[in-house]
């Protein structure tokens, strides 16, 4: 089910439409119940980017172990 998720960043409201699973993942990194500043949003972005980079590296290692056809 889709629903709206509102973030308050630098005293401005930003609303996005997300599904329930994505909402769970987003609120792990960003609080939707308080005003955030740009630094907090950037820090969350960098944390998630780091996680994705590590996953990409892990997938490349696994992919290299799969025999080529």
N, C-alpha and C positions, 0 to 999 in steps of 0.2 A: 504494500500500500504506500502511496506517495503522500508526503505531508510537507509543510513548510518549516524551515529552520531559519531562525533569525539570529544574526550576530550583531552585536553593537561594537563597532570599531571606531575609535576616536570620536565617540559620541554621535555616530551616524549608524543607522540601522541598515543591514543588508540581509535580504531574505532570499533563500534558495529553496527549490523544490527537490526533495530527495526521497529515496525509498527508505524503509526502516533499517535495513542492513547497513546502508551507507551512512545513515544518521548515527548509528552506534559507533562506527569507525571514526567519524568526524569529531564527535563529542569526546572521544578519548584524548584528542590532541588540542581541542579548542573548547573553552567554556562558552556555553550559549546563554548563561544566566548572569553575566556581568559584562561591564564595559571593558573591552580589550584595547591595548594600544598596538601600534604598528609593530613594535619590537616583539610582542608576544605572538603575533600572527606570523612574522618572519621566522621566529624560532621554531614554531610548530611546523612550518613549511620545510625548514631545513632538517628537522628530525625525520619527517616522513620521507623526504628525498634521500636521506642517508639510509633509511630502512629499505627503500626501493633499490638503491644502488647495491646494497648487500645481497638482496634477493637476486638481483641480476647476476652478480658474481657467482652466487651459489648455483644458479641455473646454468651458467656457462661451464662450470666445473662438471656438473652432472651431464650436460650435453656432450662434453668432450669424452666422457666415459662410455657413451653409447656407440656401439660399432657402426661404422659407416657402411651403407649398402651400395 
